[in-house]
Amino acid sequence: MRHLESKYIGVAQGDDVLFSDYEDGGEMWTGSGSRERRHSLTFREAFKSPPVVHVSLSMWDMDSATNVRADVTAEKVTEKGFDVVFRTWADTRVARARIRWMAIGEVFHEDDWQDVY
């Protein structure tokens, strides 16, 4: 469990389309080439320290003729943002995917002695 030391806690959230490969025959839809997509997201306001980030699929459009496989995770989390990574493998064909994310962590307060603005 992560214990937060600040009495000022911030929550940031969003909903982002990761890719839509169906229209243009992209690699996720054809099933050949890279089976990973990485998308960098930036928080509107920086956290005081790297926050806890939760990501989940909020929409996925998969081919019903193949096995459905997906892994989505947050990597390289910093005070300013993170990378969301979507992976699939083998014969899975993904037309498009969207993720919803939430970050919870310590935030700066105007009374902090540090230059934060």
Secondary structure, DSSP 8 states (H G I E B T S, - for coil): ------S-EEEEEEEEEEEE-TTTT-HHHHT-S--EEEEEEE-SS--SS--EEEEEEEEEEE-TTS----EEEEES--SSEEEEEEE--TT--EEEEEEEEEEEEE---TT-SS---
